[in-house]
Amino acid sequence: MTSTMNRNGVDVPALFATIDAVKGDPELAKFQFRASNTWLRGTHNQSTIHGFYGAKQQMQHKQATTLDADHPAVLVGEDNAPTPVEYLLHGIAACLTAGVANIAAARGVNLTEVTSTVEGDINLLGILGLSNGSVRNGYEQIKVSFHIDGDADQDTLRGLVEQSRRRSAVYDVLANPTPVVIDVTTG
C-alpha cells in the first residue's frame, strides 16, 4: 500500500508545500542553474555541475557531478562519452519523466512503470557547413515515446504525460526560441 505522504517516490506534502510557498512569494521561483566546462582534447570535454541559485539563495547539490562529452570516431572524436546532442535527448526524457512522477503523485495515481525512448533526427550537412544554410545545425525532429502503467485508466495515464509536456522546462526550451548569450574572453 502506498502512503499518501510518499507516492511514486515523491514527498507529496513537500510538493504541495513548495507550490504554496511559491504562490505566497513568487521570488522563490527564480532559479539559475550552472555548468562549467573544460576542453580536454579533440572533441572531448568535461562539465561539472554543482552550485545553483534558487529559493532566494546560493545552493549546492549534495555532490558535484562530472559529465564527459565527446564525439564517436565516425565524427572525428575518440568516443569517450555521449555527444552533446545525446545529452539533450536525456534532458528531455528525464524532465518529462520527473514531471510524470510528480503529477501522478499529486493526482493520487500510483505508477508501476514509466519508460521512454527518445530519438533525434539530425542532418550533419548543417553542422559541417555543406548546406548553404538550407539544413539546420540541430535536430530536425525529436520523438519521445512513452510506455506508462499504473492504477489509473489509459486516458488518465496519457493525461499525466500531456500535463508533464505542458510543464516541462526542457520541452519548453526545445520547442520555443530561447535567447542564448555567448561572452568570450581571451588570453
N, C-alpha and C positions, 0 to 999 in steps of 0.2 A: 504494500500500500504506500502510495506517495504522500508525503507530508505536504500540507498546504504551505508550509514555511519554505520548503525546498522542492521545486518541481522541475524536472529535467536538468538538475544541477544548478538551477537559478534560485537565488535567495529572493523569493517573491516580495516579502516585506521590504527588503532593501531596494528592490527595483521601484516599488511604488513610493518609497520614502525619497528616492532620488528624483523621481518625477515631481513630487510635491515640493521638494526643496527648490528645484529649478523654476517651477511655477511661481514660487514666492520670491525668488531672486534670480532673474534671468542672467545676471552676470556670471553665475555659477556655470552656465552652459558654454562659456568661451574657453576653448582648448586650443593648444598648439602642440602638435606632435613633431618630433625631430629625429633625423637620422644624420650621422656623419659618415662620410665615405672616403676611402683612401684607395688610390690606384696601386695595384701590386705589380702587375707585369702583363703585357699584352692586353687582352680584354678582361683579365681577371682583376676584380676589385672587391673591396670588403666594406660593408656598412656596419655601424654599431648603433643600436637603439637603446637608450637608457632613460634620459631625462625628458620631461614634458611639462607643459603648463596646463593646469586645469583646476576648476573649483577655486579660482582666485589665488592660486599658489603654485610655486615650482614644486614638482614632484618627481619621483623616480620609480621605475619598475622595480620589483623585488630583486632583479638581477639584470645586468646588461645582456643583450642578445646580439650576437655577431652573425651576419649573413654574408655569405660569399656569392658573387655573381660572376659568370663567365659566359663564353660562347662555346658551342661544340666545335670540334675540329673542322667540320664542313663549313663553318662560318668563321674560320681563322682564329679560333680560340683553342684552349687546352682542355676544355670540358671539365673544369674543376667544380662547377656548380651550375644551377639553373640559370637561364638567361633572365635579364631584367623583365622582359615581356611575359615570361612564365611566372615570375613573382606577381605580376599584375593579375594573372588568372587565379593564383592562390588568394590574392587580396579580395577579389570579388566573391569567390567561393566561401572564404572564411567570414566575410562580412554578412553575406546573406544567411549563412548557417547560424551564426550567432544571433542574428535577428529572429530567425525562425524559433530558436530555443527560447528567447526572451518573450516573444509574442505568445507562443504556446503556453508558457508558464503563466503569463498574465491572464490568459483566457481559460486557464484551468485544464488545458489539454496535456495529457501525458504522452510523450513521444517514445517510440520504441526503436525507430531507425530514421536517420536523415543522412543521405549520401548525395553527392553531386558530382557531375563530370563537367568540366569547363573546357571548351575548345575555342581557340582563337585563330582565325584565318588571316595571314599576313602575306603580302607580296613584297619580296626583297627588292624589286625594281625601284621602289621608292627610296628605301634606305641607302641603296647603292648609287643613287643619283642617275639611274638609267631610264627614267620615265618622262623626262621633260616636264615634271610636275603633274602628270596625269594619274599617277598612282600615289596614294598617301603613304607616309612612312610607317604609320601604326596599323593596328588591326583594322581589317575591312569589316569584320563582324566577330562578335563574341557570342557563343551559345552556351547557356547554362542549363543542364538537365538535372532535375531533382528526382530522387525517389524518397518518399516520406511515408511513414506509417506511425500510427498512434491510436488512441482511444476516441477518435472522432471520425465523422463521416468524410468521404472524399472531398466534398465541397469545402468543408471546414479546413481540411489539411491543405488543399490548394490555396485557400484564402490566407493561410499563415505565410506561405511563400510569397504571395502577392503583396501582403502587408509589409513583409520584410523588404521586398524590392522597393516599395514606396518610401521606406525609411532608411534605406541603405546609403551610407556616406560614399562608399566605393562605387556603387551603381551610379549615384549622382555625379561623381567626378568623371566617370567614363561617358555618361550619357549627355552631359551638359558641358559647354565650354568652361574651363577653369583657368583663370589667369595664372600664368607661371612667369615669375620674375627671376632672371639669372643675373647675378652680380659676379664680376671677375676681378681678382687682384693678381698681380704678377710679381715675380721676383722673390 
